[in-house]
Amino acid sequence: MTTTENVRSRVVPVALLAVLATIAALLALSAAADDQARAEGHAAARHAAHHAGQTVDHAASTDAHATARRAMTAKQVRFHDRMRKLWEDHVTWTRLAIVAFADGSPGFDATAARLMRNQTNIGNAIRPFYGKAAGNQLTALLEDHIAIAVELLQAAKAGNGPAVDDAAKRWYANSDDIADFLAAANPRHWPRATMRAAMKGHLDQTLAEAQHELAGEYAASVAEYDTIHRHILGMADVLSEGIMRSFPGRFR
């Protein structure tokens, strides 16, 4: 059964309350269990990112980013902008899928299909540098990232606490798998701690965004998306910079 076929049922008010209650409980439990690990992970990420010449949550100030961009070759600018566009698409189509799911919109299937296509596009972006197999592996990991997120929402909608816990554990484990794949591909410029913290931050923010949207807290949901957008641009810049530094001859 395909991912989009798994999400054809419409959301009803009672189901939304179940989503909110379950996800809120999940967030509370996760926060209580992970505060120390999160602090250590973020500290390690900041340290590693400093040595890579980047930050995770925000690549640089607007002025600094513009200055760095002006110093790039034309090929570097195109690649940098393409990487940003791919990851902007990732969070944009994720948000649209969350909104469609929360509203029980019949447009959800088409939105989810477009979101899945983005994962193929991201995998294809690294093929010229790391090969076809690596590109396919990244796409598969990202497709699991989306599919498990849908499972998490479905389980929450049904008020199935054990299924929510199971999906959440697999979602965060998949996040580590994505980070570890990237770190193995480019350990010098994509340190494992940096990638794990960046991916975990993305999941934490997306979960909060979904919680606000499902609760009808639309202003908070929009504000969370702004945070997500800034974070993903920083992550995209770390990825593009890492590739450009590793393959300088490709960008002259």
C-alpha positions as CSV (number, residue, x, y, z in Angstrom):
1,M,0.0,0.0,0.0
2,T,1.4,3.4,-1.0
3,T,1.9,6.3,1.4
4,T,-0.8,8.4,-0.1
5,E,-3.2,5.4,0.1
6,N,-2.5,5.2,3.8
7,V,-3.9,8.7,4.3
8,R,-7.2,8.8,2.5
9,S,-9.5,9.1,5.6
10,R,-10.6,12.6,6.4
11,V,-9.9,14.2,9.8
12,V,-12.8,14.8,12.1
13,P,-13.0,17.1,15.2
14,V,-12.8,14.2,17.7
15,A,-9.8,12.8,15.8
16,L,-8.0,16.1,15.9
17,L,-8.4,16.3,19.7
18,A,-6.9,12.8,19.9
19,V,-4.0,14.0,17.7
20,L,-3.4,17.0,19.9
21,A,-3.6,15.1,23.2
22,T,-1.4,12.3,22.0
23,I,1.3,14.5,20.4
24,A,1.3,16.9,23.4
25,A,1.9,13.9,25.7
26,L,4.6,12.7,23.4
27,L,6.3,16.0,23.4
28,A,6.2,16.3,27.2
29,L,7.7,12.8,27.6
30,S,10.3,13.4,25.0
31,A,11.3,16.7,26.6
32,A,11.6,15.2,30.0
33,A,13.7,12.3,28.8
34,D,15.9,14.2,26.3
35,D,16.8,17.6,27.8
36,Q,20.3,16.5,28.7
37,A,21.0,14.7,25.5
38,R,19.7,17.6,23.5
39,A,21.9,20.1,25.3
40,E,25.0,17.9,24.8
41,G,24.1,17.2,21.2
42,H,23.6,20.9,20.4
43,A,26.8,21.9,22.1
44,A,28.7,19.3,20.1
45,A,27.0,20.5,17.0
46,R,27.9,24.1,17.6
47,H,31.5,23.1,18.2
48,A,31.7,21.0,15.1
49,A,29.9,23.6,13.0
50,H,32.3,26.2,14.2
51,H,35.3,24.2,12.9
52,A,33.4,23.7,9.6
53,G,32.9,27.4,9.3
54,Q,29.1,27.1,9.5
55,T,26.2,27.1,12.0
56,V,23.3,24.7,12.1
57,D,20.3,26.9,12.8
58,H,21.2,29.9,10.7
59,A,24.1,29.9,8.2
60,A,25.0,33.5,8.9
61,S,23.4,37.0,9.1
62,T,21.8,38.3,6.0
63,D,24.7,40.6,5.3
64,A,27.4,38.0,5.9
65,H,25.5,35.5,3.7
66,A,25.2,38.1,0.9
67,T,29.0,38.9,1.2
68,A,29.9,35.2,1.0
69,R,27.6,34.6,-2.0
70,R,29.2,37.5,-3.9
71,A,32.6,35.7,-3.4
72,M,31.3,32.5,-5.1
73,T,31.9,31.5,-8.7
74,A,28.9,31.4,-11.0
75,K,28.8,27.6,-10.6
76,Q,28.9,27.8,-6.9
77,V,26.1,30.3,-6.8
78,R,23.9,28.0,-8.9
79,F,24.6,25.0,-6.8
80,H,24.1,26.9,-3.5
81,D,20.8,28.3,-4.7
82,R,19.6,24.9,-6.0
83,M,20.4,23.2,-2.7
84,R,18.4,25.9,-0.9
85,K,15.5,25.5,-3.2
86,L,15.4,21.7,-2.7
87,W,15.3,22.0,1.1
88,E,12.9,25.0,1.0
89,D,10.6,22.7,-1.1
90,H,11.0,20.0,1.5
91,V,9.7,22.2,4.4
92,T,7.1,24.0,2.2
93,W,5.5,20.8,0.9
94,T,5.7,19.3,4.4
95,R,3.8,22.2,5.7
96,L,1.2,22.0,3.0
97,A,0.7,18.3,3.7
98,I,0.3,19.1,7.5
99,V,-2.3,21.7,6.7
100,A,-4.2,19.5,4.2
101,F,-4.1,16.6,6.7
102,A,-5.4,18.9,9.6
103,D,-8.2,20.2,7.4
104,G,-9.1,16.7,6.0
105,S,-8.6,18.2,2.5
106,P,-9.1,15.9,-0.5
107,G,-5.9,17.6,-1.9
108,F,-3.8,15.8,0.6
109,D,-2.9,12.9,-1.7
110,A,-1.6,15.2,-4.4
111,T,0.3,17.2,-1.9
112,A,1.9,14.1,-0.4
113,A,2.9,12.8,-3.8
114,R,4.6,16.1,-4.6
115,L,6.4,16.0,-1.2
116,M,7.7,12.5,-2.0
117,R,9.0,13.7,-5.4
118,N,11.1,16.2,-3.5
119,Q,13.0,13.4,-1.8
120,T,14.0,12.0,-5.2
121,N,15.1,15.5,-6.2
122,I,17.3,15.8,-3.1
123,G,18.9,12.4,-3.7
124,N,19.5,13.2,-7.4
125,A,21.4,16.4,-6.3
126,I,24.2,14.4,-4.7
127,R,24.5,11.8,-7.5
128,P,27.1,13.8,-9.5
129,F,29.4,13.8,-6.4
130,Y,28.8,10.6,-4.5
131,G,27.3,8.3,-7.2
132,K,24.0,6.8,-8.2
133,A,23.8,4.3,-5.3
134,A,24.4,7.1,-2.7
135,G,21.7,9.3,-4.3
136,N,19.3,6.4,-4.3
137,Q,20.1,5.6,-0.7
138,L,19.5,9.2,0.4
139,T,16.2,9.3,-1.4
140,A,15.1,6.1,0.3
141,L,16.0,7.4,3.7
142,L,14.1,10.6,3.1
143,E,11.1,8.8,1.7
144,D,11.1,6.8,5.0
145,H,11.3,10.1,6.8
146,I,8.1,11.2,5.2
147,A,6.3,7.9,5.3
148,I,6.9,7.5,9.1
149,A,5.8,11.0,9.7
150,V,2.4,10.1,8.1
151,E,2.2,7.0,10.2
152,L,2.8,9.1,13.3
153,L,-0.1,11.4,12.4
154,Q,-2.4,8.6,11.5
155,A,-1.7,6.8,14.8
156,A,-2.3,10.0,16.8
157,K,-5.5,10.6,14.9
158,A,-6.7,7.1,15.9
159,G,-5.7,7.8,19.5
160,N,-3.3,4.8,19.4
161,G,-0.7,5.7,22.0
162,P,1.6,2.6,21.5
163,A,1.5,3.1,17.7
164,V,2.5,6.8,18.2
165,D,5.4,5.8,20.4
166,D,6.6,3.2,17.9
167,A,6.3,5.6,15.0
168,A,8.1,8.4,16.9
169,K,11.0,6.1,17.8
170,R,11.4,5.0,14.2
171,W,11.1,8.6,13.0
172,Y,13.9,9.8,15.2
173,A,16.0,6.7,14.5
174,N,15.6,7.4,10.7
175,S,16.7,11.0,11.4
176,D,19.9,9.6,12.9
177,D,20.3,7.3,9.9
178,I,20.1,10.3,7.5
179,A,22.6,12.2,9.5
180,D,25.0,9.3,9.7
181,F,24.7,8.7,6.0
182,L,25.7,12.3,5.3
183,A,28.5,12.3,7.9
184,A,29.9,9.1,6.3
185,A,29.9,10.7,2.9
186,N,31.7,13.8,4.0
187,P,33.0,13.5,7.5
188,R,35.3,16.5,7.3
189,H,32.6,19.1,6.4
190,W,29.5,17.3,7.7
191,P,30.5,16.1,11.2
192,R,28.2,13.4,12.7
193,A,27.2,15.5,15.7
194,T,26.4,18.5,13.5
195,M,24.2,16.4,11.2
196,R,22.4,14.6,14.0
197,A,21.6,17.9,15.8
198,A,20.5,19.5,12.6
199,M,18.1,16.6,11.7
200,K,16.8,16.3,15.2
201,G,16.1,20.0,15.3
202,H,14.2,19.7,12.0
203,L,12.0,16.9,13.5
204,D,11.4,18.7,16.8
205,Q,10.3,21.8,14.9
206,T,8.1,20.0,12.4
207,L,6.3,18.1,15.3
208,A,5.7,21.4,17.0
209,E,4.3,22.9,13.8
210,A,1.9,20.0,13.4
211,Q,0.8,20.3,17.0
212,H,-0.1,23.9,16.6
213,E,-1.8,23.4,13.2
214,L,-3.9,20.5,14.6
215,A,-4.9,22.5,17.6
216,G,-6.1,25.4,15.5
217,E,-3.3,27.6,16.8
218,Y,-2.6,29.0,13.4
219,A,-0.5,32.0,14.3
220,A,1.8,29.8,16.3
221,S,2.0,27.3,13.4
222,V,3.0,30.0,11.0
223,A,5.6,31.3,13.5
224,E,7.0,27.8,13.8
225,Y,7.3,27.5,10.1
226,D,9.4,30.6,10.0
227,T,11.7,29.0,12.5
228,I,11.8,25.8,10.3
229,H,12.5,27.8,7.2
230,R,15.5,29.6,8.8
231,H,16.8,26.3,10.1
232,I,16.6,24.4,6.8
233,L,18.3,27.2,4.9
234,G,21.3,26.9,7.4
235,M,21.3,23.2,6.9
236,A,21.2,23.5,3.1
237,D,24.1,25.9,3.2
238,V,26.2,23.4,5.3
239,L,25.4,20.8,2.7
240,S,26.3,22.9,-0.3
241,E,29.4,24.3,1.3
242,G,30.6,20.8,2.2
243,I,30.2,19.6,-1.4
244,M,31.8,22.7,-2.8
245,R,34.8,22.4,-0.5
246,S,35.2,18.7,-1.2
247,F,34.9,19.0,-5.0
248,P,36.5,22.5,-5.7
249,G,37.4,21.6,-9.3
250,R,33.7,21.1,-10.2
251,F,32.9,24.7,-9.4
252,R,35.6,26.8,-11.1
